[in-house]
Amino acid sequence: MTGFPSPPAEIAACQAAYATGDKPERTTEKAAVKAILAELAARAPGHSVEVRVPPYAAVQVIPGVRHRRGTPPALVQLDARTLIALATGTLTWAQAHEAGAVRASGERSDLTAYFPLYRT
C-alpha cells in the first residue's frame, strides 16, 4: 500500500503481544489507540460520527452534522485490539462487523473507506 505511513512503535508492540497471546501493557495499548484515533481524525475531519474505544479514548470524525451532547447520531464502538487490526489492515471493516467486534449505528458509521491507516 503506497501513501500509508508506517505504524507507530506502540502499535507494533501491541501486535507482538497479541500474537503471543499476551495483553500489551495498558500504557502501550492506550498510546496505540490514541495514535490511531489521531490519524483517523486527521484523515476524516468532522464531528458527525463518534468513535469510542473504551476505556482509552473517543474521537469525532467524518464531515456532517456536529455532535455536542448526549448520544451522538452516529456511533462506532470497538475494543483496542480490533481498532489496531483495522488500522494495520489485518482485519477488514466487514470482517470486524460480521464478527460482532464493531458496534456501529447511524448515518456514516461505516468506516470501510478509512481503514487501513498504516502500511505494515
C-alpha positions as CSV (number, residue, x, y, z in Angstrom):
1,M,0.0,0.0,0.0
2,T,1.6,3.2,-1.1
3,G,0.9,6.5,0.6
4,F,0.4,5.0,4.0
5,P,2.8,5.8,6.9
6,S,4.4,3.1,9.0
7,P,2.6,2.4,12.3
8,P,4.0,4.0,15.5
9,A,6.1,1.7,17.7
10,E,3.2,1.3,20.2
11,I,1.1,-0.4,17.5
12,A,3.8,-2.9,16.7
13,A,4.3,-3.6,20.4
14,C,0.6,-4.3,20.8
15,Q,0.6,-6.6,17.7
16,A,3.5,-8.5,19.1
17,A,1.8,-9.1,22.4
18,Y,-1.5,-10.1,20.7
19,A,0.5,-12.6,18.5
20,T,1.8,-14.4,21.5
21,G,-1.5,-14.4,23.4
22,D,-0.4,-11.8,25.8
23,K,-2.1,-8.5,26.7
24,P,0.0,-5.4,26.0
25,E,0.9,-3.0,28.8
26,R,-2.0,-0.7,29.4
27,T,0.0,2.4,28.7
28,T,1.3,1.0,25.4
29,E,-2.2,0.0,24.3
30,K,-3.6,3.4,25.3
31,A,-0.9,5.2,23.3
32,A,-1.6,3.0,20.3
33,V,-5.3,3.7,20.4
34,K,-4.7,7.5,20.8
35,A,-2.3,7.5,17.8
36,I,-4.7,5.6,15.6
37,L,-7.6,7.9,16.6
38,A,-5.5,11.0,15.9
39,E,-4.6,9.7,12.5
40,L,-8.2,8.8,11.8
41,A,-9.3,12.3,12.8
42,A,-6.7,13.8,10.6
43,R,-7.8,11.8,7.6
44,A,-11.6,12.2,8.2
45,P,-12.0,15.5,10.0
46,G,-15.5,16.3,11.2
47,H,-18.0,15.8,14.0
48,S,-20.8,13.6,12.8
49,V,-19.5,10.1,13.9
50,E,-18.1,9.4,17.4
51,V,-15.6,6.5,17.5
52,R,-15.2,5.1,21.0
53,V,-12.6,2.8,22.2
54,P,-13.3,2.2,25.9
55,P,-11.6,2.8,28.3
56,Y,-9.0,4.7,26.3
57,A,-10.4,7.4,24.1
58,A,-13.1,8.7,21.8
59,V,-12.9,11.0,18.8
60,Q,-15.4,12.6,16.5
61,V,-14.8,12.2,12.8
62,I,-16.4,12.5,9.3
63,P,-18.0,15.7,8.0
64,G,-21.6,16.3,8.6
65,V,-23.9,17.3,11.5
66,R,-21.9,18.4,14.5
67,H,-22.5,16.4,17.7
68,R,-22.3,18.3,21.0
69,R,-24.0,16.5,23.9
70,G,-25.6,13.2,24.7
71,T,-25.6,10.2,22.5
72,P,-24.4,11.1,19.0
73,P,-26.5,10.4,15.9
74,A,-23.7,8.1,14.6
75,L,-21.6,5.9,16.9
76,V,-18.9,3.3,16.4
77,Q,-17.6,1.4,19.4
78,L,-14.9,-1.2,19.4
79,D,-12.0,-2.5,21.5
80,A,-8.4,-1.6,21.2
81,R,-7.4,-4.9,19.6
82,T,-10.0,-4.6,16.9
83,L,-9.0,-0.9,16.2
84,I,-5.3,-1.9,15.9
85,A,-6.2,-4.7,13.5
86,L,-8.3,-2.4,11.3
87,A,-5.7,0.3,11.3
88,T,-3.0,-2.1,10.1
89,G,-5.1,-3.9,7.6
90,T,-5.0,-7.3,9.4
91,L,-8.8,-7.1,9.7
92,T,-11.3,-5.5,7.3
93,W,-14.3,-3.5,8.4
94,A,-16.7,-6.1,7.0
95,Q,-14.9,-8.9,8.9
96,A,-15.0,-7.0,12.2
97,H,-18.6,-6.0,11.8
98,E,-19.6,-9.6,10.9
99,A,-17.8,-11.0,13.9
100,G,-19.5,-8.5,16.2
101,A,-16.3,-6.8,17.1
102,V,-17.6,-3.4,16.0
103,R,-20.9,-1.8,17.1
104,A,-21.9,0.8,14.5
105,S,-25.1,2.7,14.2
106,G,-26.3,5.8,12.5
107,E,-25.6,7.6,9.2
108,R,-22.0,7.5,8.1
109,S,-21.0,4.9,10.7
110,D,-19.5,2.5,8.1
111,L,-15.8,3.4,8.2
112,T,-14.7,1.0,5.5
113,A,-13.2,3.8,3.4
114,Y,-10.9,4.9,6.2
115,F,-9.1,1.7,7.0
116,P,-6.3,0.6,6.9
117,L,-4.4,3.7,8.1
118,Y,-0.9,2.2,8.1
119,R,1.3,0.0,6.0
120,T,2.7,-3.0,7.7
